[in-house]
Amino acid sequence: MILEDRQVCSGVTGETNTERYGAKAAEEVAAFQPAHIYALKQVMEHEKINCDFILIRTLEVLFDQAQTDSLDAIYHEKLRSCVGMLDDVGFIGQKYAEQLSGIKEAKAAFSTTTAQLWPY
């Protein structure tokens, strides 16, 4: 399930919540997805629902060096100031970005837990 303010994957939900409601609301949105992924996993297992539900890691790959430098700094600042908010977010620097993503010229990547669900 994807919840977005405009079109799918536009990335505006977190930005909109931060602008309108402040950092606390953005933290709640950031915690929402991983909590619900694991809750869905528990429901699937407990109810013995016959579907393909697979926990996976996903990568958001960066190609622009200026954006990479900026987001790297923001990520590490948030690690110090927002305890718990980024527990499930991994930052992959330039040294390993190409190797782990499999994408040439990758400058960095963010890794998070997500799920694949196929009900048929």
Buried (B, 14 or more C-beta within 10 A) or exposed (E): EEEEEEEEEEEEBBEBBBEEEEEEBBBEBBBEBBEEBEEBBEEBEEEEEEEEBEEEEEBBBBEEEEEBBEBBEEBEEBBEEBEEBBEBBBBBEBEEBBEBBEEEEBBBBBBBBBBEBEEE
